[in-house]
């Protein structure tokens, strides 16, 4: 499966093309991604939203003290009633009890089918809120307000919502598109460096899977992003969202092309489940998983040795793990059987033919086990 046709080049972004508003064009359910500075506290951000409905802001104990007041004060100027629920922070809380807390908050405000949810936080908050929105009264509107780099470049866009199960990540979920995505670059100033690095995994992923020119740009500008250069981060977010918006437009429900955005995730999700959700950040697990996927691609006969080495070097330079924790290879392989791409009881992997060109394929189990063992897993 080839990457998207005629992607917007990183060079054109560097020349200052205005990507403050990116359209995700999905028939009548299309929506805008707004990218800028100071958006959360600007009443103009919310002008397209209804003026007579119930709103509930969902956040967590880390993000709410920083940004919830500015969001709720703006919403009170438009919505009939504004509630708030603050969840515990962390991947380990991405489960049914948190969803029920959101339902409780909706019911406490008298929310009907015209209610709106606002997901203020990183990928966990976004997934939980989107899943709750998909379920409450069979579907209500929600807005993604991602506050981490990982959520701004990836998880907030495309409508994939889910919670975890002890046997696997994101196994219980639904496709439910947001009505708006608001990526405020100011939130990145409060992001711990470990979270910033984890977000870079998803930036690297989309370049490696879908756009070789963007991968080149990431290599050249990685140090600027690690140093929190505002322009470099803004360009990476805009480019990542532009690429993902086009992929989602062409394949909303991951029937084909969109699956390439799971590069490294089959390995990564197994790492998260095996180590206990939250021990490794999602981006860290994906970073290591991508290195394993690149090695598997090389052994399978796709990516050449130079490309695999170049890929691993970039992930390592970003500060992401490139070696597995000492987990049994057989246990990781077993967990991969629960991956959503699995078919006929066998996992399928996103593999690279070249940097910037990915596809999904089944691979012999012996190759997978060899990659796991050479990558640090135990026998």
C-alpha positions in Angstrom: 0.0 0.0 0.0 1.5 3.3 -1.0 1.6 6.5 1.0 -0.8 9.4 0.2 -0.5 11.1 -3.1 1.0 14.5 -3.5 1.6 15.4 0.2 2.2 18.9 1.2 6.0 19.2 1.5 7.9 20.2 4.6 9.7 22.7 2.4 6.5 24.5 1.6 5.7 24.7 5.3 9.0 26.3 6.0 8.2 29.0 3.5 5.3 30.1 5.8 2.2 28.5 4.3 -0.7 29.3 6.6 -1.9 26.1 8.3 -3.7 27.6 11.3 -6.8 25.9 10.1 -6.7 22.4 8.6 -9.9 20.7 7.3 -10.6 17.0 8.0 -13.0 16.5 5.1 -15.3 13.6 5.9 -18.6 14.2 4.1 -21.1 16.1 6.4 -19.0 15.2 9.5 -16.0 17.2 8.5 -14.3 19.5 11.0 -11.5 21.9 11.5 -8.2 21.5 13.3 -7.2 24.9 14.8 -3.4 25.3 15.5 -2.1 28.5 17.2 -1.1 30.3 20.3 -3.6 31.3 23.0 -6.6 29.5 21.5 -7.9 28.0 24.7 -8.6 31.3 26.3 -9.8 33.1 23.2 -13.7 33.4 22.9 -13.3 33.5 19.1 -12.2 29.8 19.2 -15.7 28.8 20.3 -17.9 31.0 18.0 -19.0 28.1 15.8 -20.4 26.2 18.8 -24.0 26.2 19.9 -25.1 28.9 22.3 -27.8 27.0 24.2 -26.6 23.5 25.2 -25.0 21.7 28.2 -21.2 21.5 28.1 -18.9 19.3 30.3 -15.1 19.8 30.3 -13.2 16.6 31.0 -9.6 17.0 32.2 -7.1 15.4 34.6 -5.4 16.3 37.8 -2.3 17.6 36.0 -3.9 19.6 33.2 -7.0 21.0 34.9 -5.2 23.4 37.3 -3.3 24.8 34.4 -5.9 25.4 31.7 -9.4 24.4 32.8 -10.4 27.9 34.1 -9.7 29.6 30.8 -11.7 27.1 28.9 -14.7 27.0 31.2 -14.8 30.8 31.4 -15.1 31.0 27.6 -17.7 28.3 27.5 -19.9 30.0 30.0 -20.2 32.8 27.6 -21.9 30.5 25.1 -23.3 27.4 26.8 -26.4 27.2 29.0 -24.6 25.1 31.6 -20.9 24.2 32.0 -19.8 21.3 34.2 -16.4 19.8 34.8 -15.0 16.4 35.7 -11.3 15.9 36.7 -9.9 12.4 36.2 -6.8 10.9 37.7 -3.8 11.2 35.4 -2.2 8.3 33.6 -2.7 5.4 31.2 -3.6 3.1 34.0 -6.9 5.0 34.5 -8.0 4.6 30.9 -10.8 2.2 31.8 -14.5 1.9 32.5 -14.5 3.7 35.9 -13.3 6.9 34.3 -15.9 6.6 31.6 -18.6 6.2 34.2 -17.4 9.4 36.0 -17.9 11.3 32.7 -21.4 9.8 32.4 -22.1 10.8 36.0 -21.0 14.4 35.3 -23.2 14.5 32.2 -26.2 13.2 34.1 -25.6 15.6 37.0 -25.9 18.6 34.6 -29.1 17.2 32.9 -27.3 16.6 29.6 -29.4 15.4 26.7 -28.4 14.5 23.2 -27.5 18.1 22.4 -24.8 18.1 25.1 -21.1 18.7 24.3 -18.0 17.2 25.8 -14.6 18.9 25.8 -11.5 16.8 26.1 -8.8 19.0 27.7 -5.7 16.9 28.1 -3.4 14.4 26.4 -4.2 11.2 24.6 -5.8 9.4 27.6 -8.2 12.2 28.2 -9.0 12.5 24.5 -9.7 8.8 24.1 -11.8 8.6 27.3 -13.8 11.6 26.4 -14.4 10.6 22.8 -15.4 7.1 23.9 -17.9 8.5 26.4 -19.2 10.9 23.7 -19.7 7.9 21.4 -21.7 6.0 24.0 -23.8 8.6 25.9 -27.3 8.6 24.5 -25.8 6.7 21.4 -23.6 9.6 20.5 -23.1 13.3 21.4 -20.8 16.0 20.2 -17.3 16.5 21.5 -14.3 18.8 21.0 -10.6 17.7 21.3 -8.4 20.1 23.1 -5.0 18.3 23.1 -2.4 19.6 25.5 0.5 17.2 24.7 2.6 17.0 21.5 1.6 13.4 21.0 -2.1 14.3 21.2 -1.7 17.3 19.0 0.0 15.5 16.1 -1.9 12.2 16.3 -4.5 11.0 18.8 -6.8 14.0 18.7 -7.3 13.7 15.0 -9.3 11.0 13.2 -12.0 9.9 15.7 -10.5 6.8 17.1 -11.7 6.5 20.7 -11.1 3.7 23.2 -10.3 2.3 26.6 -7.9 -0.4 27.5 -8.4 -4.0 28.6 -5.9 -6.0 30.7 -5.2 -8.1 27.6 -4.5 -5.2 25.3 -4.6 -1.5 24.5 -7.6 0.2 23.0 -9.5 -3.0 22.5 -12.9 -1.5 23.5 -13.8 1.6 21.5 -15.6 3.3 18.6 -14.9 5.6 15.7 -16.5 8.9 16.6 -15.3 12.1 15.0 -14.9 15.3 17.0 -16.6 18.5 15.9 -13.5 20.5 16.4 -9.8 20.1 17.4 -8.1 23.0 19.2 -4.3 22.6 19.4 -3.0 25.5 21.5 0.8 25.6 21.3 1.0 27.4 24.6 0.3 24.1 26.4 3.6 22.6 25.2 5.5 25.1 27.4 4.2 23.1 30.5 5.0 19.7 29.0 7.7 17.7 30.8 10.6 16.8 28.5 9.8 13.1 28.8 6.3 13.8 27.4 7.7 16.0 24.6 10.1 13.2 23.6 7.2 10.7 23.6 5.2 12.9 21.3 8.1 13.0 18.8 7.7 9.3 18.3 4.4 10.0 16.5 6.0 12.8 14.5 8.7 10.4 13.3 6.1 7.7 12.7 4.0 9.6 10.2 7.1 10.8 8.3 8.5 7.2 8.1 5.1 5.8 7.1 3.8 8.4 4.7 6.2 11.1 3.6 10.0 10.6 3.0 10.5 14.4 2.6 9.0 15.0 6.0 11.2 12.3 7.4 14.2 14.1 6.0 13.0 17.3 7.6 12.6 15.6 11.0 16.2 14.4 10.8 17.4 17.9 10.0 15.3 19.6 12.7 15.2 17.1 15.5 17.5 19.1 17.8 15.3 22.2 17.3 12.2 20.3 18.4 14.0 18.8 21.4 15.1 22.3 22.3 11.4 23.4 22.1 11.9 25.8 19.2 8.4 27.1 18.7 8.6 27.4 14.9 9.9 23.9 14.5 7.3 22.4 16.7 4.5 24.3 15.0 5.7 23.1 11.6 5.9 19.5 12.8 2.3 19.7 14.2 0.9 21.3 11.1 2.6 18.9 8.8 1.6 15.8 10.9 -2.1 17.0 11.0 -2.1 17.8 7.3 -0.9 14.3 6.4 -3.3 12.6 8.9 -6.3 14.6 7.8 -5.8 13.4 4.2 -5.3 9.8 5.3 -8.5 9.9 7.4 -10.4 11.5 4.6 -9.5 8.6 2.3 -9.9 5.8 4.9 -11.9 6.9 8.0 -12.3 3.5 9.6 -9.0 1.9 8.9 -10.1 -0.4 6.2 -6.8 0.0 4.3 -4.6 3.1 4.0 -5.1 4.4 7.5 -3.6 1.2 9.0 -0.1 2.5 8.0 -0.4 5.0 10.9 0.0 2.0 13.2 3.7 1.7 12.4 5.4 0.3 15.6 2.1 0.0 17.4 1.7 -3.8 17.3 5.0 -4.1 19.1 4.3 -1.0 21.2 0.9 -2.0 22.5 2.3 -5.4 23.6 5.1 -3.6 25.5 2.5 -1.4 27.3 0.3 -4.4 28.2 3.3 -6.5 29.3 4.9 -3.8 31.5 1.6 -2.6 33.0 -0.2 0.4 31.4 1.6 3.6 32.3 5.1 2.2 33.1 6.2 3.2 29.6 4.6 6.2 28.0 2.7 5.4 24.8 5.2 7.3 22.7 8.1 5.4 24.3 6.6 2.1 23.5 5.8 3.2 20.0 9.4 4.4 19.6 10.8 1.1 20.5 8.1 -0.7 18.5 9.0 1.3 15.4 12.7 0.2 15.7 11.5 -3.4 15.9 9.2 -2.9 13.0 12.0 -1.4 10.9 14.2 -4.5 11.8 11.3 -6.8 10.9 10.9 -4.9 7.6 14.6 -5.5 6.8 14.4 -9.2 7.6 11.2 -9.6 5.7 12.8 -8.1 2.6 11.4 -4.6 2.4 13.5 -1.8 4.0 17.2 -2.0 3.2 19.8 -2.2 6.0 20.8 1.4 5.5 17.2 2.6 5.9 16.7 0.5 9.1 19.9 1.8 10.6 19.0 5.4 9.8 15.6 4.9 11.3 16.9 3.4 14.5 19.5 6.2 14.8 16.8 8.9 14.6 14.6 7.2 17.2 17.6 6.9 19.6 18.7 10.5 18.9 15.3 11.6 19.9 15.8 10.0 23.3 13.3 7.2 22.9 13.9 3.6 23.9 15.3 1.3 21.2 15.6 -1.9 23.3 12.9 -4.0 24.9 12.7 -4.5 28.6 13.7 -8.0 29.7 10.3 -9.6 28.9 9.7 -13.1 27.5 9.5 -13.0 23.8 6.7 -15.6 23.8 4.6 -13.4 26.2 5.0 -10.4 23.8 4.1 -12.5 20.8 1.0 -13.8 22.7 -0.2 -10.2 23.5 0.2 -9.3 19.8 -2.5 -11.8 19.0 -5.0 -9.4 20.5 -3.9 -6.5 18.2 -6.8 -5.0 16.2 -5.0 -5.7 12.9 -4.8 -9.4 13.6 -6.6 -11.7 11.2 -7.3 -15.4 11.5 -5.6 -15.6 14.8 -2.3 -14.2 13.5 -0.9 -10.6 14.0 -0.3 -8.4 11.0 2.4 -5.7 11.0 2.9 -2.3 9.4 6.2 -2.8 7.5 8.3 -0.3 5.5 9.3 -0.9 1.9 11.3 2.3 2.2 11.3 5.4 4.4 8.1 7.1 3.6 6.3 4.1 2.2 4.5 1.6 4.4 2.1 -1.3 4.1 0.4 -4.0 6.2 1.4 -7.6 5.9 1.5 -10.9 7.7 4.9 -12.2 8.7 6.2 -15.6 9.8 6.2 -16.0 13.5 9.9 -17.1 13.6 10.9 -13.7 12.1 8.9 -11.9 14.8 10.4 -14.0 17.6 13.9 -13.4 16.2 13.3 -9.6 16.2 12.0 -9.7 19.7 14.9 -11.7 21.0 17.5 -9.6 19.2 15.7 -6.5 20.5 16.2 -7.4 24.1 13.4 -9.9 25.0 14.2 -13.0 26.9 13.9 -16.6 25.6 
